[in-house]
Amino acid sequence: MSIAAGAPSRAEVLTLFRSFLRVARKFTDYNIREYTKRRTIDAFRQNRNLTDPSAISAAFSDGKAQFEVANRQAVVYSLYAPKLKSVMEVHK
């Protein structure tokens, strides 16, 4: 997205949403993985009804910045993740 282009397209927003969900799957810890998914869905629902192009662009830029943070955290967390699974992930 270029600055002169204005608000991001629906496809760009959906791509960012899917990217967040992919990053969430990278977390090995159940709690962090589920929190990331829940937070992603909640944030996108909260911004669903934005109509002002500048507000949409600001929310999209903030989302991209948050995505970069989540991506870095997923990499760092994978280096130091506990080897044991959560009780929520243990199958009988």
C-alpha positions as CSV (number, residue, x, y, z in Angstrom):
1,M,0.0,0.0,0.0
2,S,1.4,3.4,-0.9
3,I,0.7,6.5,1.1
4,A,-1.0,8.2,-1.8
5,A,-3.3,5.3,-2.4
6,G,-5.4,6.0,0.7
7,A,-7.2,3.3,2.5
8,P,-6.1,-0.3,2.1
9,S,-8.2,-2.6,-0.1
10,R,-10.4,-5.4,1.4
11,A,-7.9,-7.9,0.0
12,E,-5.0,-6.2,1.9
13,V,-7.0,-6.2,5.1
14,L,-7.9,-9.9,4.7
15,T,-4.3,-10.8,3.9
16,L,-3.2,-9.1,7.1
17,F,-5.9,-10.9,9.1
18,R,-4.8,-14.3,7.7
19,S,-1.2,-13.5,8.3
20,F,-2.0,-12.8,12.0
21,L,-3.8,-16.2,12.2
22,R,-0.8,-17.9,10.6
23,V,1.6,-16.3,13.1
24,A,-0.7,-17.4,16.0
25,R,-0.3,-21.0,14.8
26,K,3.5,-20.6,15.2
27,F,3.3,-20.3,19.0
28,T,3.9,-23.6,20.7
29,D,2.2,-22.6,23.9
30,Y,-1.6,-23.1,23.9
31,N,-2.4,-20.1,26.0
32,I,-0.3,-17.7,23.9
33,R,-1.6,-19.2,20.6
34,E,-5.3,-18.9,21.7
35,Y,-4.8,-15.4,23.1
36,T,-3.2,-14.2,19.8
37,K,-6.1,-15.7,17.8
38,R,-8.7,-14.2,20.1
39,R,-7.0,-10.8,20.1
40,T,-6.7,-10.8,16.3
41,I,-10.4,-11.6,15.8
42,D,-11.5,-9.0,18.4
43,A,-9.3,-6.2,17.0
44,F,-10.6,-6.8,13.4
45,R,-14.2,-6.9,14.6
46,Q,-13.7,-3.7,16.5
47,N,-12.4,-2.0,13.4
48,R,-14.9,-3.6,11.0
49,N,-17.2,-0.5,11.0
50,L,-14.6,2.1,10.3
51,T,-15.6,4.3,7.4
52,D,-13.1,7.2,7.5
53,P,-10.3,6.5,5.1
54,S,-7.7,8.1,7.4
55,A,-8.9,6.0,10.3
56,I,-8.8,2.8,8.2
57,S,-5.3,3.6,7.1
58,A,-4.2,4.3,10.7
59,A,-5.8,1.1,11.9
60,F,-4.1,-0.8,9.0
61,S,-0.7,0.7,9.8
62,D,-1.1,-0.1,13.4
63,G,-2.1,-3.7,12.5
64,K,1.0,-4.1,10.3
65,A,3.2,-2.9,13.2
66,Q,1.5,-5.3,15.6
67,F,2.0,-8.1,13.1
68,E,5.7,-7.5,12.9
69,V,5.8,-7.6,16.8
70,A,3.8,-10.8,16.9
71,N,6.0,-12.4,14.2
72,R,9.2,-11.5,16.1
73,Q,7.7,-12.8,19.3
74,A,6.8,-16.1,17.6
75,V,10.4,-16.6,16.5
76,V,11.8,-15.7,19.9
77,Y,9.3,-17.8,21.8
78,S,10.0,-20.8,19.6
79,L,13.7,-20.6,20.7
80,Y,12.8,-20.7,24.4
81,A,9.5,-22.6,24.4
82,P,8.8,-25.2,27.1
83,K,9.0,-28.8,25.9
84,L,5.9,-29.8,27.9
85,K,2.4,-29.4,26.4
86,S,-0.3,-27.6,28.2
87,V,-3.1,-29.6,29.9
88,M,-5.4,-28.2,27.2
89,E,-3.4,-29.9,24.5
90,V,-2.9,-33.3,26.1
91,H,-5.2,-35.9,24.4
92,K,-6.3,-39.0,26.1
